[in-house]
Amino acid sequence: MSNEKLSIALHKLSIKERDVILLRYFQGMSDQEIAELYHVSRSAIYRRRSNGLNKLKTLLKERD
């Protein structure tokens, strides 16, 4: 997968989903750390990450 494909797919996510995914997978932060940063529950971060990853998977499959 190219960086360009991933970048395009990431920009199609909501800002909240994209931010959580970038913080988790590119900055190595835990769901709890992200939750504290945004002043929301850990479960809210988990949902954003899970929904974002599902959307990413769908978007990346469409581009193949």
Residue frames as a rotation matrix with the C-alpha (Angstrom) as fourth column:
MET 1
0.585 0.811 0.000 0.00
0.811 -0.585 0.000 0.00
0.000 0.000 -1.000 0.00
SER 2
-0.269 -0.693 0.669 1.34
0.649 -0.644 -0.406 3.42
0.712 0.325 0.623 -0.87
ASN 3
-0.722 -0.058 -0.689 1.56
0.603 -0.540 -0.587 6.32
-0.338 -0.840 0.425 1.53
GLU 4
-0.917 0.391 -0.084 -0.59
-0.378 -0.780 0.498 8.32
0.129 0.488 0.863 -0.89
LYS 5
-0.308 0.831 -0.464 -3.44
0.088 0.510 0.855 5.79
0.947 0.222 -0.230 -0.74
LEU 6
-0.241 0.158 -0.958 -3.33
0.941 0.281 -0.190 5.78
0.239 -0.947 -0.216 3.05
SER 7
-0.904 -0.154 -0.399 -3.21
0.270 -0.928 -0.255 9.58
-0.331 -0.338 0.881 3.21
ILE 8
-0.726 0.686 -0.040 -6.24
-0.411 -0.386 0.826 9.92
0.552 0.616 0.562 0.93
ALA 9
-0.091 0.703 -0.705 -8.19
0.428 0.667 0.610 7.34
0.899 -0.246 -0.362 2.95
LEU 10
-0.497 -0.151 -0.855 -7.27
0.867 -0.136 -0.480 9.00
-0.044 -0.979 0.198 6.27
HIS 11
-0.979 0.083 -0.184 -8.53
-0.083 -0.997 -0.006 12.35
-0.184 0.009 0.983 5.02
LYS 12
-0.459 0.872 -0.170 -11.93
-0.223 0.072 0.972 10.81
0.860 0.485 0.162 4.25
LEU 13
-0.266 0.328 -0.906 -12.44
0.865 0.497 -0.074 9.97
0.426 -0.804 -0.416 7.93
SER 14
0.841 0.490 0.230 -13.97
0.298 -0.773 0.560 12.39
0.452 -0.402 -0.796 10.40
ILE 15
0.175 -0.798 0.577 -11.45
-0.503 -0.576 -0.644 14.65
0.846 -0.177 -0.502 12.13
LYS 16
0.370 0.022 0.929 -12.06
-0.918 0.164 0.362 12.87
-0.144 -0.986 0.081 15.45
GLU 17
0.953 -0.003 0.302 -11.53
0.031 0.996 -0.088 9.41
-0.301 0.094 0.949 13.95
ARG 18
0.650 -0.745 0.151 -8.42
0.224 -0.002 -0.974 10.51
0.726 0.667 0.166 12.07
ASP 19
0.202 -0.579 0.790 -6.89
-0.772 -0.590 -0.235 12.20
0.603 -0.563 -0.566 15.12
VAL 20
0.601 0.074 0.796 -7.40
-0.676 0.578 0.456 9.11
-0.426 -0.813 0.398 17.29
ILE 21
0.947 -0.243 0.212 -5.88
0.314 0.840 -0.441 6.79
-0.071 0.485 0.872 14.67
LEU 22
0.469 -0.815 0.340 -2.88
-0.014 -0.392 -0.920 9.06
0.883 0.427 -0.195 14.13
LEU 23
0.216 -0.369 0.904 -2.25
-0.930 -0.359 0.076 9.43
0.297 -0.857 -0.421 17.86
ARG 24
0.733 0.155 0.662 -2.63
-0.457 0.834 0.310 5.69
-0.504 -0.530 0.682 18.49
TYR 25
0.828 -0.296 0.477 -0.68
0.471 0.829 -0.302 4.22
-0.306 0.474 0.826 15.58
PHE 26
0.478 -0.687 0.547 1.78
0.444 -0.349 -0.825 6.98
0.758 0.638 0.138 14.67
GLN 27
0.072 -0.436 0.897 2.42
-0.645 -0.707 -0.291 8.51
0.761 -0.557 -0.332 18.10
GLY 28
-0.490 -0.330 -0.807 2.04
0.165 0.874 -0.458 5.31
0.856 -0.357 -0.373 20.13
MET 29
-0.691 0.299 0.658 -0.46
-0.706 -0.473 -0.527 6.72
0.154 -0.829 0.538 22.62
SER 30
-0.893 0.444 -0.075 -2.88
0.447 0.853 -0.269 4.43
-0.055 -0.273 -0.960 24.47
ASP 31
-0.136 0.936 0.326 -6.66
0.578 -0.193 0.793 4.87
0.804 0.296 -0.515 24.36
GLN 32
0.461 0.294 -0.837 -6.50
0.885 -0.221 0.410 6.09
-0.064 -0.930 -0.362 27.97
GLU 33
-0.479 -0.726 -0.493 -3.86
0.628 -0.676 0.386 8.71
-0.613 -0.124 0.780 27.16
ILE 34
-0.833 0.242 0.498 -5.87
0.346 -0.476 0.808 9.96
0.433 0.845 0.313 24.18
ALA 35
0.190 0.960 -0.205 -9.03
0.760 -0.012 0.650 10.05
0.622 -0.280 -0.732 26.31
GLU 36
0.213 -0.193 -0.958 -7.27
0.838 -0.468 0.281 12.21
-0.503 -0.862 0.062 28.90
LEU 37
-0.821 -0.570 0.042 -5.95
0.486 -0.658 0.575 14.51
-0.300 0.493 0.817 26.16
TYR 38
-0.724 0.601 0.337 -9.48
0.101 -0.391 0.915 15.08
0.682 0.696 0.223 24.76
HIS 39
-0.848 0.376 0.374 -11.29
-0.486 -0.270 -0.831 14.91
-0.212 -0.886 0.412 28.14
VAL 40
0.209 0.885 -0.416 -13.58
-0.894 0.345 0.286 12.06
0.397 0.312 0.863 27.05
SER 41
0.571 0.059 0.819 -14.02
-0.561 0.756 0.337 8.47
-0.599 -0.651 0.465 28.20
ARG 42
-0.572 -0.802 0.173 -11.68
-0.488 0.502 0.714 5.70
-0.660 0.323 -0.678 27.11
SER 43
-0.242 0.560 0.792 -14.68
0.558 0.748 -0.359 3.90
-0.794 0.355 -0.493 25.59
ALA 44
0.762 0.478 -0.437 -15.43
-0.031 -0.647 -0.762 6.95
-0.647 0.594 -0.477 23.40
ILE 45
0.026 -0.850 -0.526 -11.87
-0.885 -0.264 0.384 6.81
-0.465 0.456 -0.759 22.07
TYR 46
-0.645 -0.216 0.733 -12.18
-0.018 0.963 0.268 3.06
-0.764 0.160 -0.625 21.49
ARG 47
0.318 0.860 0.398 -15.36
0.521 0.192 -0.832 3.62
-0.792 0.472 -0.387 19.46
ARG 48
0.698 -0.111 -0.708 -13.77
-0.502 -0.780 -0.373 6.38
-0.511 0.616 -0.600 17.39
ARG 49
-0.372 -0.924 -0.083 -10.74
-0.773 0.259 0.579 4.21
-0.514 0.280 -0.811 16.68
SER 50
-0.508 0.242 0.827 -12.81
0.262 0.958 -0.120 1.13
-0.821 0.156 -0.550 15.88
ASN 51
0.612 0.790 0.033 -15.17
0.332 -0.219 -0.918 3.03
-0.717 0.573 -0.396 13.57
GLY 52
0.496 -0.499 -0.711 -12.27
-0.724 -0.690 -0.022 4.78
-0.479 0.525 -0.703 11.89
LEU 53
-0.588 -0.755 0.290 -10.39
-0.499 0.621 0.605 1.55
-0.637 0.211 -0.741 11.28
ASN 54
-0.129 0.634 0.763 -13.49
0.531 0.694 -0.487 -0.07
-0.837 0.343 -0.426 9.77
LYS 55
0.827 0.422 -0.372 -13.96
-0.023 -0.635 -0.772 2.91
-0.562 0.647 -0.516 7.45
LEU 56
0.063 -0.902 -0.428 -10.27
-0.841 -0.279 0.464 2.83
-0.538 0.330 -0.776 6.52
LYS 57
-0.579 -0.251 0.776 -10.48
0.021 0.947 0.321 -0.84
-0.815 0.202 -0.543 5.65
THR 58
0.362 0.817 0.449 -13.49
0.598 0.166 -0.784 -0.20
-0.715 0.552 -0.429 3.41
LEU 59
0.787 -0.079 -0.612 -11.90
-0.372 -0.851 -0.369 2.83
-0.492 0.519 -0.699 1.74
LEU 60
-0.231 -0.968 -0.103 -8.64
-0.757 0.112 0.643 1.00
-0.611 0.226 -0.759 1.06
LYS 61
-0.385 0.183 0.905 -10.45
0.383 0.924 -0.024 -2.00
-0.840 0.337 -0.425 -0.43
GLU 62
0.688 0.725 -0.027 -12.39
0.326 -0.342 -0.881 0.34
-0.648 0.598 -0.472 -2.77
ARG 63
0.568 -0.529 -0.630 -9.14
-0.685 -0.728 -0.007 1.81
-0.455 0.436 -0.776 -4.09
ASP 64
-0.315 -0.717 0.622 -7.64
-0.207 0.691 0.692 -1.56
-0.926 0.090 -0.366 -5.08
